[in-house]
Amino acid sequence: MIEIKLIYIDDHLDPFLSDYLSDKLEMQLENVEFKYNDYEFTTPQSNYLSLVQNETIRESDIIVIDSRLFENHSIEGEKFTGEEFKVILKLSNPFIEVIVISQNDGLEDYGTIKKFRSSRQNDTQDDANLYYERVLLPKVKLSIDKIKQYRKIVEMMADNKDTFKGGCVLDKVDALINKLPAYKELTDDKINELIDFVKRELDLG
């Protein structure tokens, strides 16, 4: 049995998606102790650091995040996309898996998946569940497989710790797996350069 913490981040929490993640997903996963949380991104002056440094987000294994976090115009901080956050987070902790979702078309090349969009008045939660079982569940399962691999490799490294004696590699990997990253790595000019690069790539797409 593996424990997996998943958090859903959006500026307007989608009830269909939230209900699927909180009520249905765990029943579709085998040998997983599943813990769900959500985070509504509505705090004024929020930015990518406020997400990365949030304790609940920091301790998550899988993050499901909306591509456009700023449909709520009360946000006054630095505006960024879920795709950009996915890249930025890898600099803080490469062992947290990020799945980006969107209502918009044309983002498949970035690994982004479409939200369930109700096209009929009589669409139900069951319709949404069937949709997410088809498009989201495989990505969640793949993320869990990667997390299992990370944890097994860290256990192997711990058993072979003499190989890493005299360095901080094992300590750093162990800290990242246990969600204890050094956030100072995210505050230099390289982050701004990375954001600009990702924005250019998204615009070109």
JOWOKA-V906771 format. One record per run of one state. SS is the DSSP state (helix for helix, strand for strand, loop for the rest). FROM is the first residue (numbers start at 1). TO is the last residue. Records with the same first field share a line. If there is no record, write none. Layout:
# JOWOKA-V906771
SS->FROM-TO / FROM-TO
This chain:
# JOWOKA-V906771
loop->1-1 / 11-14 / 29-31 / 41-47 / 53-54 / 59-61 / 67-67 / 69-80 / 93-96 / 103-107 / 111-112 / 115-124 / 136-136 / 160-160 / 165-168 / 178-182 / 187-188 / 205-205
strand->2-10 / 32-40 / 62-66 / 68-68 / 81-81 / 97-102 / 113-114
helix->15-28 / 48-52 / 55-58 / 82-92 / 108-110 / 125-135 / 137-159 / 161-164 / 169-177 / 183-186 / 189-204
